[in-house]
Amino acid sequence: MIKKLKKFFESKDRKTVLKNFFSLSILQGLNLLLPFITFRHLIKVLGMDNFGLIQFSLVFVTYFQILTDYGFNMNATKEVSLHRDNPKALHRIFSEVFYTKLLLMCISVIIMSLIVFNVPLFKKDALVHFISFAGYVVGMGIFPMWFFQGLQKMKYITYINIICKTLFTVAILVFVDRPDETWLASLFTACGFLTAGVISLFFVYRQFQVKMHKPSYSAIKTQIIIGRYLFFSELKISLFTNTNTFIMGLFLGKTAVGYFMAAEKICRALGHLATPLSNAMFPYMSLKMTESFEAGYAEVNKVVKVGVLVFVLMLVPLYILAPWIIHVCYDLEATSPAVLLFRILLILPVTTFIDSMYGKQVLITLNKDNLYFKVILFAALLNVSLNVSSLMSGYGTTGTAVSIFITQLFIDAGMFYYAHKTIKGLRRQNLSAV
């Protein structure tokens, strides 16, 4: 087994993937650890209702983050990867993507302001919502993670995030100690994102000598047209992740959101354990699929088999230890609604991993964005229908969790079906050409 692993990572490209995987793993570990530290503290200090407000606000502004991102974390990453040895092309790509995101950010500010100042539910917590927007939308919007991923230089963003997020997590633990300081907790979180974004831009300028220039209107329009499928796919994904919590907040209130997010956060965190691998593989697979789709697809299948086995072996004991895990993470009792929600949502780590492998590594790299979008669209419609029906029928947060469970299985089946169908089609084309 060890000899096989050594042989697999002999090539220079695979060694680069491995290095990026470790860098992203450290970053992902930080992203998993710090929220749990702050969640436990905030639930204790602010109470579940105010904690739920912070989570509801983040869910609300996530729609604008998706609009601002516009699928660039996949589309622009692929473009940078394909032109990483062409400085002129990199300057053009960076400028076009950055200015397009600024435009989308301005549109987001206008839309959000209209909602917050005209809808009473949002107006009463306007300060928290705008602080969340500044951190999550602006901070993440200016952070060029797609650029670092495309160049496969992930160690830089790891250093930046470790410093910024650790600093402001400590600030939350030290300075937030009263129920009326919900806005302050949001502010420190926002500062972490904003500081990381500003430093990363400085780093791009100094380390990679990227020359920014104002792109033409047609260039921005082209970026918007190119990224439309991925944007709508990300938006549809939000309809069965983000929207679940948003609708729940409207139906059941912020306390229910607090319990649900407490459980989902752990399950999503476990699912994100594979994100470093997926992100590190993406630039590599973008090149691999152009060289040989057969070899690329074979590698994806190998990774899926090993990954699913690892997740299953990990999740079984977690299911059994659910009450203890919820207590340790949040100091909640075994009778807390979060325990049952956690057990239902434990499907997420396996299903999101499979979805990423066949959706991102196969369909996206082979430019089958339309098929990726098709799966997400039908999954979104399915999920919203199930979620609203369950909430209206009185099943509460449990109904929402079951809706997510069913939807994720549907997504995996769809991504695998279209990935396998696409490879078979390409294989037939090659045979007919011969």
N, C-alpha and C positions, 0 to 999 in steps of 0.2 A: 504493500500500500504506500509506504513512504517513498519507495523507488519510483512508483508511478507518479506520485505528486511532484517529485524532483524533476522527472522527465517532462511532465506537463508544463512546468514553469521554466524550462531551459531557454525558451526564446526570449528575446529582448522585449517584445511587445507584452508578453504575458507577465514578465517581471515587472513591467510598468504598471500593469493592471493590479498586480499583487501589492505594489507600493501604494498605489492610490487607494486600494481596498483598506489597507491598514490606517492610512491617514483619515479616510472617511469613517472607519470604525471608531477611531478615537473621537472624532467629531460627533458621530452618532451616539456614542456612549455618553458624551457630555450633554447632548440634547435630551437624553433619557434620564440621566441622573439629576440634573439641576431642577427640572420641573417637579420631580417627586419631593425634593427637599423643600421647594417653595410651596407646593400644593399642601403638604402636611401642615406647614406653618400658617398658611393663609386660611385654611379651614378652621384651624384652632383659634386664630386671632380675629378674623373677619366674620366667621360664621358661614354656614353652608349657603345662605341666601346671597350674601355679598360675593362669596367665592363663585357662585353660580352666575352672578352679574358679570364678573370678569370674563368667564368662559363664554357667556352668551354674547358679550361684546366682541370677543375674538372671532366667534362664529359669524357674526354680522359683517365684520370688516373683511372676512376671508373672501367674500364675493368680489370685493374690490381688488384684493390681492390677486385673485385669479384673472381678473380683467387686466391688471397691470402686467402680470407675468406673461399672459397670452401664449402660453405653451413654449416660451423661449428656452426654458430649461431643458427641453428636448430638441426642439428644432435648431436653435442657435448653437447648442452644444455640438450637434452633428456637423453644422457648417464650419465651426471653428476647428473641429477635428479634421475635416477634409482639407482645410487650407492652413493648417498650423505652420507650414514651412513657407508661407507666402505673407510677409509682413504687410504689404499693401492691402491684400485682401482682408487680413485681420483687422486693420485700422478701419476699413470700410464696414465690415460686419459689426464691429463694436459700436461705431458711431450710429449706424442705422438702428441697431437694436436698442441702444441707450436712449436715443431721441424718441423712438416709437414708444418706449415704456414711459418716458416723461409725458408724452401726449396723453396716453391712456391714464396716467396718474392724475392729470388735471381734470380729465373727464370724470374720473372716480370721485374726486373732491366735490365736484358740482352735484353729482347724483346723490352722494351721501348727505351733503348739506341740505338738499331739498327734502330728503326723507327725515333726517333728524329734527329739523326745525318745523316740520309739518305733521309729524305723527307723535302723539302724546307719549306712547310707550317708549319711544327713543329719546324724546326731548328731555324727559326728566333725568336721564343719565347721559346727557350730551357730552359732558366733560370726559367721562370714561371712554365713550365711543370715539371721540376725536383723538384722544391720547393713544388708544389702540390702533387707530388708523395711521397715526404718525409713525408708530413703531413697526407694525406688521406690514403695512402697505408701502409706505415710503422707505423704511429701512430695508426691507427685503427687495423692494423695487430697484434700489440703486446698488444692491449687492450683486456683482456680476459672477455669481456662482457658475453660470453656464460657460463663461469664458475660461475659468480655471479648469472646469471639467473637460472642456474640449481640448485644452492644451495638456491635459493629464498632469496638472501641477496642483494636486489637492492639498499638499502639505501647507501651502500658504494660507488657505482659508481655515485650515485647522488651527493654526497658531492664532489668527485674528479672532476667531470665535471663542477659543478657550479663554483668552485674556478678557474680552469684552463681556461675555456672558457670565463668567465667574465673578467678575467685579460687581456687576449689578445684581447678581443673585445674593451676594453678601450684603449689598445695600438693602435689599428687601428684608432679609433676616434681621438686620440691625435696626432699621428705621421704621418699618411697618409693624406697629404693635397695638393698634386700636381699630375697632370696627368702622370708624368713620374715615379711615385712611385707604379706602378701596382705590381711590384715584391715584394715590401715591404708589401703590403696588403696580398699577398699570403703567405709571410714568417710568419707574425703574426698568420694567420689562421693555418698554418702548426704547429707552435710552440704550439698552443692550443691542437691539437691532440697528438703531440709527448709527451708533458709534462704529459698529462692525462694518456697516455699509460705507461710511465715509473713509475709514482706514483702508478698506479694500480698493476703493477707487484710486486713492493715493498710491497704493502698492502697484496697481495696474500701470499707472503712469510712470512710476520710477523703475520698476523691475522689468517691465516688458516694453517700455518706450512707445506705448500706444498713443498715436496722435489723433486727437478728437477733431472732427470737422462736422459742420452742420450739413446733414444730408438733404437731398431734394425731396419735395413733396411726393414725387413718384416713387422714390426709393422707400419712403415710409409706407406708402400705399402697397408696394410690393411685399414688404415684410408682413403687413396685416393680411394680405391675401394668402401668402404662403403659410402663415400660422393659423389660419382659420379653423382647420379641422382639429388641430391639437387644442386650440382654445376651447372650442365647443365640447371636445372630449373631456377636458379638465372641468369645464362648467357642469357637464352632465355627471362627472364623478362627484362633484360637490353636491349634486341633488340626492345622492344616497349616503353621503357622509356628513357634510356641513348642514344640509337642509334638514336632515333628521333631527338634529339638535335644535335648529332654529324653530321648526314647527313645534317641537316638544316644548320649547320655552313659551311659545304663544298659547299652547293648550294647557300646559301643566304648571308653568311658572319657573322661576330661577332655581328654586331648591331642587326640583326634579332634574334640571340641567346639571346641577352640581354633582348629584349622585351618579348620573349617567356618564358625565365626563370623567369622573374619578375612575370608574370601571373601564371605560373605553380608552382612557389615556394609557393604562398599563398594556392593554391588548394591542393598541396601535404601536406602542413602544416596542413590544416584542416583534411585531411585524416589521418595524423599521430596522430590526437587527440585520435584515438582509438588504436594506437600502444601500449601504456602502458597496456591497458586491454588485448590485444592479447598476449603480451609478459609475462604478469603476469599469464595469464590463461594456457600458454603452458606447463610448468612443471606440473601443477595441472592436466591438461587434459591428459598428458602422463600417469599419474598414474590412473586417473579416467577411461580411456578407457580400461586399462588392467583389471580393476575390473568389469566394466559393460559398454559395448559399448552403450547399450540402454539408460542408465542414462546419459552418457556423451553426446550422440547425442541430447537428450532432452534438456540438459542445453545449448548446442550450439544454438539450435533453439530458445530458449527463449531469449538469448542474441541478436541474429540476429533481432528478431522482435522489441525489444526495441531500439536497435542501429539504425536501419533503420528509425524508427519513429523520433528519436532525430535528426538525420542528415537531414531529409527532412524538419522538422520544422526550422532548422538552416539555410539551404541553400536557401530557397525561398527569405527571406529578403536580403541575400547576393547578389543574382542575381539582385535584384532591385537596390541595392546600389553600384553596381559594379564601376561606374565612381568615386564615392566618395572614395571608398576603395583604388582604384589604386592611386588616388591623395594623400591620406593620407599616404599610405605606401611608395610611391616612388616619390611624387611630380611631377607626370606626368599628362598631361591634359586629359579631358574626351574623346578627339578624338584620344588618343593614341591607337595603335594596341593592347596593353596589355588588354584593357577593353573587347573587343570581345573575345579574347583568354581566359580570366578569366571566362567569362560566359559559354563558351563551356566546359572548363575543370572542372567546378564545379561538374561534374558527378563523379570525382575521389574519393572524400571522401566516398561516399556511396558504390561504386563498390569495392574499395580496402578493405573496412571493410568486405563486404560479402565474397570476395575472401579469406581474412585472416581466417575467421571463418570456412568455409567449406574446404578450402585447407590446411591450417596449423593445425587447431585444430582437424580436422577429418581425412583427408587423410594421413597427415604426422604422426600423432600419431598412426594411425592404420597400419603404415609401407606400405602404398600404394604410395610410392614415384614415382613409375613408372607411375601411373595415373596422379599424380600432374604434372610430367614432360610432359606427353602427351598433357595435356591441354595447358601448357605454350609453348610447341613447335609449335603447330598449331596456337596459338595466335600470336607468334612471326612472323611466316611466313605471317600471315594475315596482321599484322601491318606494317611490312617492305614493303610489296607489295602495301598497300594502301598509305603509306607515300611517297614512291618514285614516285608512279604514280601521286599523287596530286602535288608534287613539280615540276615534269616534265611538268605537265599540267598548271603550273602557279598559283596554288591556294595558294602558299606561306605558311606562318605560320598557316593560318586558316585551310588549308588542313591537316597539321600535327595534329592540335588539334582535328579535326573531326576523323582522323584515330585512335587516342588514345581513343576517345569516343566509337567508334564501337568495338574496341579491348577489352576494359574493360567489355563491356556487354557480349561479347563472353566468356571471362574468367569466369565471375560469373556463366553463364549458365553451362559451362563445370564443374566447381568445384562442384556446387550443384548437377548436374546429377550424377557424379561419387561418391560423398559422399553418396547420397541417395541410389545409386545402391549397394555400398559396405555394408551399414548397412542392406539392405534387404537381401544380400547374407549371411551375418553373422547370421541373424535371421533364415534363412532357414536351415543353418548348425546346429544351436542349436535345432531346431524343429526335424530335421531328426535324431539327436543324441539321442533325447528322445524317 
